[in-house]
Amino acid sequence: MEIWQAVVLGLVQGLTEFLPVSSSGHLAFIQGLMGLNDGQINLLLFNILLHVGTLVAVCAVFWRDIIDLFKKPFKTLLYLIVATIPAGIVGLLFMDWSESLTSSGYIGILLASFFTLTAVLLFVTELVAKRRDKQKELPLGWRTTVPMGLAQAVAALFPGLSRSGSTICAGVLAGGRSEDLSRFSFLMSIPVILGSFAVSLVKGAVNGDLSASVSAMGADAGWCIALGFIVAAVSGLFAIKVMIAAIRNANYKWFSLYLVLLAVTCIVLHCTGHL
């Protein structure tokens, strides 16, 4: 890996982790174009630390909400724990299978399919949110957080299916308030990123993938990791601000259009042998 590739990947991860366009799908797409996901190059450590960079961003923006989780009566903390359980189970059982999809010979078709599904979800979310009577929206509770947790678990399986887009769509369809859903969706990313980091780190240390990952990155591994981490954190801050505004105004149609165009691009690149 070259330094410019690390910077580009850090930027992609930071911008797409919190926007409803799927960071895992974009990383697979860009790494595919760069020739970095052919199964011969191990980017485990680099991808893990990119996600930690975006974790820094969400903690910087929502540090007050994080502190409030540990104040009585602990309701939001309980909601968060329960909503995280499905993703934790899915991650432990199917993480290897999910990661194998990114090196599939049909990654272009898979990405196109799930980018399109995310676009449809966002379009439906905007229609429902803008037509709903604001007075009838539900406060944060089991009726909204459980569907969000289940949606997050499903999104964790497939590159191209947005985690933030799926959770917000589930919350909106369940009748939740946009302001509550946005904050809770961002908080939901924290245990998922931490859990993925811990499991991947332990697993990679045991089977030797971490050392292989560093070796595969070449002589500039240190610079690649540092710059990728910093760029992911800074661009993640920007993405959070954009997403908060989009949720407040229930404005998802431009994300939908972008994903449809990206899906078409994936199909074209797959058919021409470039992805």
N, C-alpha and C positions, 0 to 999 in steps of 0.2 A: 504494500500500500504506500502511496505517495502522500505527502503532506496536504496537497491540494484536495485529494480525495477525502481525507479525514475531515477537512474543513467543510466540504460540500455535504458530507454525510451528517456531520454535526448540525449544520444548518437545516437539513431536511428533517432530522429527528426533532429538533427543537420546535420548528414551525408546525409539524404535523402531529406531534404527540397530543396536543390539546385542541387543535382544530378537528372538526368531524370528518377527516379524510383518510384516516388510518396511517399511523406512523410505521407500523410493521409492513404494510403494503408498499409504502413509498420507499422504505429502506430496501426491500426486496427488489423493487423496480429499478432504483438507482444502482444498487450493487450489481444487478443483472446487466445493466448497460455498461458498467465498469468492468465486468468480467470477474467480480469478486464473490459470486455465489455459485460457483461451478462444482462445489463439493471438495475442491482441492485446497481452498484457502479458508482457514478457520478464523473467523472474526468474533468468536464468543466473547472474549474479554472486552474488545472494543465496543461491541453492541451493548454489553451490560453497562459499561461506563457512560455511554451516550444516554441511556435511560436514567442513570443516576444524575446526570447533568440536568435533565428535565425535572427530576425530583427536587433538586435545589431550587429551581424556578418556582414550582408550585408551593414549596415551603416558604419562600421569600414573600409571596403574594398573600398566602392564607395563614400566616403564622398565628394571627389572633384566633382564627377559627380552630386551628390545631390545639392551641392552649385551652380554648373553651371546651374541647372534647372531654377534658379531664376535670371539669367542674360539675358539681351536682346539678341535676339528677342523672347525668350521664346518658341521656336518651339518645342523643346523636351518636355517641360512641357505640352504643349498643346496636343502633341501626347500621353503623359502618361495619361492625364486626360480622353481623349476620349477612350483610350484602356482599362481604368479601369471601365468605365460605364457599359459595359455588365456584368462583374463579380459582380459589385455592385447590379445590378438589380436581377441577378440570386440568389445572396446570400440572399437578403431580401425576395424574394418570395419562395425560395426552401430550405433554410438552414435547417429547421426542418426535411424535408423529406430526405435530404442528410445525416444528422446525424443519422436518424433512420436506414439507411442501415447498419451501423456498428454493430448494435445489432440484425440484421436479422439472422434467423436460416440458411440462405444460404450465409453467409458472405464469406465462403471459395470459393464458386462457383463465386460469384461476383468479389472477388479479383483476382481469376485466370483469369477471362474474361478480366478485365481491365488491369491487368499486361501484358497479351498477346497482347492486343490492343496497349499498350504503346511500347512494344517490336517491333511490326510491324511498328509503326510510326517512331521509331528511326532507324530501318533498312532502311526504305524508305528515311529518311532524309540524312543518310550517302551516299546512292547511288546518290541522286540528287546533294548533295553538292560537291562530289568528281568528278562528271562528268561535272559540270557546268564550263563555261568559266568565270574565275574570272573578266575579263574585262567587262563583261556584268551584273555584280551584281549591284543591286540598292542600293543607299544610304538610310538611314533611312527616311521614309516618310509615307504618308497615305496608300500607296499600301502594305506596310509591317506591319505597326503597327496596322491597323484595323483588319486584319486577326489574328494577335497575340492576340489582345484583345478578339475576339470572341472565339478563342481556349482556352484562360484562363477561360472564363466563363463556357464553357462546362466541362473543367477539374475540376472545382470547385465542380461539382455535384457528381462525382463518385470516391470513394476511389479506388486507384489502377491506375487511369488515371493521369499521371504525369503532373503537371502544367508547369514546366520548359521544359519538353520534348515536350509537345503539343505546347507551344508558339514558341519554336525554330523551330519545324517542320513546323508550319504555316508560320513563317518568311522566312525559307529557300525555301519552295515551292512557296512563293510569290516573290522570287528572291532577297532577301536581302543579305547584306554582313555579314559574320559570326561574325566579330568583333563588328559591330553595334548591331546585334541581341543579342549577349551574354550580352552586357552592358544593353540594353533596357529590356531584360527579367528579369535581376536581379532587375532593378529599378521598374519593374512592380510588383514585390513581395511586395514592401514597402507599397503602399496604400491598397493592398489586406489584408496584415497582420494587418495593423492598423485598417482598417474597420472592419475586423472580430473580432479583440480585442474589439473595442468600442461597437459593436452590442451585442456581447456575454456578455460583462461585464454589460451593461445596462439591457439586458434581464434577465441575471442570477440574478442580484440584485433585479429586480422587482418580479420575480416568486420564489425566494428563492433557486435557484439552486446553487448559490455561497456558501452559508452557508452549504448546503447539501454536496457540493463537498469537502469542508474542513473537515467536520465531517467524510465523507466516507474514507478519506485518513488516519485517525487515529492519534495517538499521535505524530507521527513523521512528520506531515504535513508540518511544517516549514522547516525542513531539506530536505524533499523530493522536495519541491518547489524550494528551493535555489540551491540545487545540480543539479536538473534537468535543471534549467535555465542556470547555469554556463556551464554545460557539453554541452548543446545544442548550446550555443554561441561559445564555443571553437571549437567543432567539425564542426560547420557551417563554420567557417573560413577555415578549411581544405577542406571541400567539395567545397567551392567556387573556391579555387585554382585548384582543380582537374577538375572541370567543365569548367573553362576558358581554360585549356589546351585541354580538349576534344573537345570543340567547335572550337578552333583554328585549330585543325587537322582534324575536322569532323570525329572523331573516336567514334562511338556510338555502334559498334557491340558487345562489351563486356557487355555493359549495356543491350542490347537486349538479349543476351544469358543468363545473370543472371536472367532477368525477366521471361524468358521462364521456366527456372529451378524452379524459385520461384512459378510460376503458377502451375506447375506440383505438387510441394510440397503442395500447398494450396488444390488441388483436393484430394490428398492422405489423408491429415489431415482431410478434410471434410468427406470423405468416411469412415474414421476410427473413426469419432466422436470426434476428438481432436481439431476441429476448427469450 
